[in-house]
Amino acid sequence: EAEVAQSPRYKITEKSQAVAFWCDPISGHATLYWYRQILGQGPELLVQFQDESVVDDSQLPKDRFSAERLKGVDSTLKIQPAELGDSAMYLCASSSGTGGYSYTDTQYFGPGTRLTVL
Amino acid sequence: KQEVTQIPAALSVPEGENLVLNCSFTDSAIYNLQWFRQDPGKGLTSLLLIQSSQREQTSGRLNASLDKSSGRSTLYIAASQPGDSATYLCAVDSNYQLIWGAGTKLIIKP
């Protein structure tokens, strides 16, 4: 069964350092999402891609966060510099949706990357 | 602004019981509502999706209902099993955003 892959699974870093997370969506899925989930809370959408284009990055802290999906397949989320408040689970999801803001299509989630900033 | 609330935050019941998890939302103008399951330290798995025109969806021992007018959804789990232990989250597709509840942590005691 196809799955969303994420790496690393765990990352510990010191504040002010740079970190990067990688996501490989299910093959053929055009839509890719990055979420941040703080312990005890629901996920918060950071950025949504349709193929290689950003559909929504309104909640992405652009002063320190960046995301790219250059060839419309895998994606990288970067934080530079990391701050203590960035400690969270970073989740990647993909869906076969054809675009826009529809969430009708089921989103398939990866296992996440647990980030701890010291 | 749409807000999604799940109460209780945690629930512990003996194995075999039927149970109901609750999700409420403040704005009835939704596109759909989804229920997800999250195991500790892992990603989320979609369980059920209810379109705004539907009243309920069923999958195995799970049944989700939607009452838009009252801003409520319930997830009914029949004959609970220890393997059902997880956090259950609901998410509302509203105003071009997916708004999430904080989840209910469910523990099924053997």
HADDOCK unambig.tbl for C-alpha pairs under 7 A between the chains (distance, minus, plus):
assign (segid A and resid 40 and name CA) (segid B and resid 102 and name CA) 6.35 0.50 0.50
assign (segid A and resid 41 and name CA) (segid B and resid 102 and name CA) 4.32 0.50 0.50
assign (segid A and resid 42 and name CA) (segid B and resid 100 and name CA) 5.31 0.50 0.50
assign (segid A and resid 42 and name CA) (segid B and resid 101 and name CA) 5.46 0.50 0.50
assign (segid A and resid 42 and name CA) (segid B and resid 102 and name CA) 4.34 0.50 0.50
assign (segid A and resid 42 and name CA) (segid B and resid 103 and name CA) 6.64 0.50 0.50
assign (segid A and resid 43 and name CA) (segid B and resid 100 and name CA) 6.53 0.50 0.50
assign (segid A and resid 91 and name CA) (segid B and resid 43 and name CA) 6.72 0.50 0.50
assign (segid A and resid 101 and name CA) (segid B and resid 96 and name CA) 5.32 0.50 0.50
assign (segid A and resid 103 and name CA) (segid B and resid 93 and name CA) 6.45 0.50 0.50
assign (segid A and resid 106 and name CA) (segid B and resid 46 and name CA) 6.88 0.50 0.50
assign (segid A and resid 108 and name CA) (segid B and resid 45 and name CA) 6.80 0.50 0.50
assign (segid A and resid 109 and name CA) (segid B and resid 43 and name CA) 5.55 0.50 0.50
assign (segid A and resid 109 and name CA) (segid B and resid 44 and name CA) 5.58 0.50 0.50
assign (segid A and resid 109 and name CA) (segid B and resid 45 and name CA) 6.68 0.50 0.50
assign (segid A and resid 110 and name CA) (segid B and resid 43 and name CA) 5.51 0.50 0.50
assign (segid A and resid 111 and name CA) (segid B and resid 42 and name CA) 4.80 0.50 0.50
assign (segid A and resid 111 and name CA) (segid B and resid 43 and name CA) 4.34 0.50 0.50
assign (segid A and resid 112 and name CA) (segid B and resid 42 and name CA) 6.29 0.50 0.50
assign (segid A and resid 112 and name CA) (segid B and resid 43 and name CA) 5.71 0.50 0.50
